[in-house]
Amino acid sequence: MKKIWTFILVCVMIGGSVTAYAGSGEDGHLLGKRRYRRGGATVELGISPLSYIWGNYNLLGGVHLSDETSLFMELAYVRIKFPYTGFNENGDPVSKDVVYTGFSIAPEFRYYLDPDMDNDKWFIGGYLRFRVSSTDGKPYGGFDSNLDWVQYDLSNAALAPGLTFGHQWATRSGFTVTLWLGFGYAIIYTETKDPDFEPADDPFSHFEFVLNTFNKLDGRGGFTLGWRFD
C-alpha cells in the first residue's frame, strides 16, 4: 500500500509541475527562453518520494539568499528490515531478520551557474554531513582472540564534508524538480561492536584497512520534488 500511495504522490506532483511550467512562459513552451527573476529570499521544502519505497525518509528545506546562492538542510531517517542467512559457531547456516537504522543531517550550500528563474538549472556546492547507523540482528561475525566465533551488531558515526552538483527545474507557480548527487569522505569516523570483543590476529589486516576506508566514503543523492513560497 505504501508503494501505491508513493507512486500516486509522484504522479500528482509531476503532473502539477509540468502543467504549471507549460503555462508559465509567454511563449507557452515547457522549456521557454530566459524568464524574469523573482528576487529576494524564498523558502523551499521538498522530499524524495521514491526513496520512501525503500524505507528512507527525508525532508529537505532551504532558503534562497540571492538569485544564484542557496542554503539547504537535509534531515534523513532510514529503517530497512531484510532477511539474512549467516552461520553459527558450528558452521551451520542460520536465517534471521536484520534491521538497519540510520539518521543523518546535512547542511549544504548551492551556487547556481546560470539561473533563468532564480536558483534553477545547473548548480554546484558543498555540504557537511553527520550520520549514524546501526544494525539489530547480529549480521556480522568473526573470531575473537580465543578463536571462538562471535556474532555481533555494528554501529558507526561519521562526519563527512563533500561536494554536490545537480540540476533543478523551477516553475513560476513554485513547483521544483531536482536531480542531484553528492560525494564526500569522513574526516571523523568511529565504529563499535556489540558485544565488544578482541578479534583474533588477522594475517590479512590490509583488507580491514580497505574496508574501513570504504566505510568512510560518503554518498548522497536524490530525485526531489519541492515547493517554494515567500
C-alpha positions as semicolon CSV with decimal commas, in nm:
position;residue;x (nm);y (nm);z (nm)
1;M;0,000;0,000;0,000
2;K;0,289;0,238;0,082
3;K;0,432;0,188;-0,267
4;I;0,096;0,262;-0,429
5;W;0,049;0,590;-0,240
6;T;0,410;0,690;-0,315
7;F;0,350;0,629;-0,686
8;I;0,029;0,835;-0,679
9;L;0,209;1,121;-0,499
10;V;0,488;1,125;-0,757
11;C;0,238;1,130;-1,048
12;V;0,033;1,412;-0,896
13;M;0,332;1,635;-0,818
14;I;0,500;1,574;-1,156
15;G;0,171;1,639;-1,335
16;G;0,118;1,962;-1,146
17;S;0,475;2,073;-1,209
18;V;0,457;2,010;-1,584
19;T;0,119;2,181;-1,614
20;A;0,235;2,485;-1,420
21;Y;0,561;2,511;-1,611
22;A;0,392;2,480;-1,951
23;G;0,172;2,780;-1,881
24;S;0,429;2,993;-1,705
25;G;0,608;3,148;-2,004
26;E;0,474;3,393;-2,254
27;D;0,567;3,156;-2,536
28;G;0,378;2,868;-2,372
29;H;0,667;2,623;-2,409
30;L;0,779;2,386;-2,137
31;L;1,140;2,485;-2,188
32;G;1,099;2,851;-2,274
33;K;1,359;3,121;-2,307
34;R;1,504;3,324;-2,024
35;R;1,234;3,437;-1,782
36;Y;1,207;3,706;-1,518
37;R;1,394;3,692;-1,189
38;R;1,191;3,682;-0,871
39;G;1,448;3,849;-0,646
40;G;1,457;3,827;-0,268
41;A;1,490;3,528;-0,038
42;T;1,236;3,247;-0,071
43;V;1,185;2,930;0,129
44;E;1,176;2,582;-0,028
45;L;1,065;2,247;0,113
46;G;1,100;1,914;-0,062
47;I;1,105;1,536;-0,030
48;S;1,246;1,245;-0,231
49;P;0,932;1,030;-0,261
50;L;1,091;0,740;-0,448
51;S;1,328;0,672;-0,158
52;Y;1,028;0,620;0,072
53;I;0,970;0,288;-0,106
54;W;1,298;0,154;0,041
55;G;1,234;0,291;0,389
56;N;1,448;0,603;0,350
57;Y;1,256;0,910;0,470
58;N;1,395;1,258;0,418
59;L;1,298;1,624;0,433
60;L;1,489;1,899;0,254
61;G;1,450;2,265;0,345
62;G;1,626;2,568;0,206
63;V;1,647;2,946;0,188
64;H;1,742;3,121;-0,138
65;L;1,976;3,401;-0,038
66;S;2,011;3,551;-0,385
67;D;1,939;3,460;-0,747
68;E;2,247;3,235;-0,754
69;T;2,300;3,118;-0,393
70;S;2,103;2,899;-0,154
71;L;2,142;2,730;0,183
72;F;1,976;2,391;0,236
73;M;1,940;2,143;0,521
74;E;1,856;1,775;0,475
75;L;1,721;1,550;0,751
76;A;1,705;1,179;0,672
77;Y;1,598;0,866;0,858
78;V;1,627;0,511;0,727
79;R;1,488;0,184;0,861
80;I;1,524;-0,128;0,650
81;K;1,433;-0,483;0,753
82;F;1,566;-0,770;0,545
83;P;1,617;-1,148;0,574
84;Y;1,971;-1,262;0,635
85;T;2,142;-1,601;0,636
86;G;2,456;-1,632;0,848
87;F;2,647;-1,910;1,021
88;N;2,676;-2,017;1,384
89;E;2,991;-2,132;1,567
90;N;2,949;-2,482;1,418
91;G;2,933;-2,351;1,062
92;D;2,562;-2,425;1,025
93;P;2,350;-2,171;0,831
94;V;2,114;-1,958;1,040
95;S;1,833;-1,747;0,889
96;K;1,702;-1,440;1,067
97;D;1,573;-1,088;1,015
98;V;1,811;-0,794;1,039
99;V;1,706;-0,431;1,090
100;Y;1,929;-0,150;0,969
101;T;1,857;0,202;1,102
102;G;2,028;0,532;1,047
103;F;1,994;0,908;1,076
104;S;2,175;1,195;0,909
105;I;2,173;1,574;0,900
106;A;2,349;1,770;0,626
107;P;2,369;2,149;0,578
108;E;2,450;2,236;0,219
109;F;2,545;2,544;0,013
110;R;2,446;2,567;-0,354
111;Y;2,565;2,803;-0,627
112;Y;2,353;2,816;-0,943
113;L;2,569;2,867;-1,251
114;D;2,326;3,032;-1,494
115;P;1,973;3,058;-1,349
116;D;1,669;3,152;-1,556
117;M;1,409;3,196;-1,283
118;D;1,636;3,241;-0,982
119;N;1,800;2,937;-0,827
120;D;1,735;2,690;-1,106
121;K;1,923;2,490;-1,372
122;W;2,274;2,355;-1,302
123;F;2,429;2,406;-0,960
124;I;2,739;2,307;-0,764
125;G;2,806;2,328;-0,393
126;G;2,940;2,176;-0,075
127;Y;2,796;2,003;0,231
128;L;2,889;1,875;0,577
129;R;2,705;1,557;0,675
130;F;2,679;1,393;1,016
131;R;2,546;1,037;1,004
132;V;2,493;0,749;1,246
133;S;2,378;0,394;1,172
134;S;2,339;0,061;1,348
135;T;2,220;-0,296;1,294
136;D;1,994;-0,517;1,505
137;G;2,009;-0,891;1,447
138;K;2,385;-0,955;1,462
139;P;2,453;-0,996;1,090
140;Y;2,830;-0,977;1,136
141;G;3,061;-1,250;1,257
142;G;3,426;-1,301;1,344
143;F;3,669;-1,495;1,561
144;D;3,780;-1,350;1,892
145;S;4,128;-1,381;2,043
146;N;4,037;-1,730;2,171
147;L;3,929;-1,832;1,821
148;D;3,565;-1,853;1,929
149;W;3,309;-1,744;1,672
150;V;3,118;-1,428;1,771
151;Q;2,806;-1,283;1,609
152;Y;2,774;-0,909;1,659
153;D;2,598;-0,587;1,561
154;L;2,783;-0,288;1,424
155;S;2,724;0,083;1,493
156;N;2,911;0,374;1,342
157;A;2,913;0,753;1,332
158;A;3,080;0,981;1,079
159;L;3,128;1,347;0,994
160;A;3,191;1,394;0,623
161;P;3,242;1,707;0,409
162;G;3,168;1,671;0,041
163;L;3,080;1,825;-0,294
164;T;2,739;1,824;-0,457
165;F;2,606;1,900;-0,804
166;G;2,274;1,872;-0,983
167;H;2,003;2,032;-1,192
168;Q;1,685;2,200;-1,071
169;W;1,371;2,287;-1,266
170;A;1,158;2,563;-1,113
171;T;0,816;2,694;-1,216
172;R;0,667;3,037;-1,165
173;S;0,393;2,879;-0,951
174;G;0,650;2,738;-0,706
175;F;0,695;2,371;-0,802
176;T;1,052;2,240;-0,822
177;V;1,207;1,917;-0,950
178;T;1,570;1,846;-0,863
179;L;1,814;1,572;-0,961
180;W;2,132;1,581;-0,754
181;L;2,433;1,383;-0,634
182;G;2,692;1,437;-0,363
183;F;3,022;1,270;-0,277
184;G;3,239;1,311;0,031
185;Y;3,478;1,144;0,274
186;A;3,457;1,116;0,652
187;I;3,717;1,316;0,844
188;I;3,582;1,171;1,172
189;Y;3,471;0,807;1,189
190;T;3,400;0,577;1,484
191;E;3,284;0,215;1,488
192;T;3,170;-0,009;1,774
193;K;3,075;-0,376;1,801
194;D;2,802;-0,525;2,022
195;P;2,911;-0,734;2,201
196;D;3,259;-0,587;2,206
197;F;3,546;-0,838;2,177
198;E;3,912;-0,857;2,092
199;P;3,940;-1,001;1,740
200;A;4,187;-1,272;1,655
201;D;4,511;-1,175;1,483
202;D;4,432;-1,123;1,117
203;P;4,711;-1,205;0,871
204;F;4,510;-1,011;0,611
205;S;4,478;-0,688;0,810
206;H;4,522;-0,479;0,494
207;F;4,175;-0,596;0,388
208;E;4,033;-0,447;0,707
209;F;4,206;-0,120;0,619
210;V;4,044;-0,123;0,274
211;L;3,702;-0,196;0,428
212;N;3,744;0,083;0,683
213;T;3,841;0,325;0,406
214;F;3,535;0,223;0,205
215;N;3,307;0,285;0,505
216;K;3,440;0,640;0,526
217;L;3,317;0,721;0,177
218;D;3,001;0,931;0,179
219;G;2,738;0,932;-0,093
220;R;2,415;1,129;-0,128
221;G;2,163;1,190;-0,400
222;G;1,801;1,205;-0,488
223;F;1,508;1,295;-0,708
224;T;1,344;1,573;-0,509
225;L;1,000;1,728;-0,556
226;G;0,954;2,059;-0,380
227;W;0,754;2,376;-0,334
228;R;0,874;2,736;-0,295
229;F;0,700;3,010;-0,105
230;D;0,780;3,357;0,029
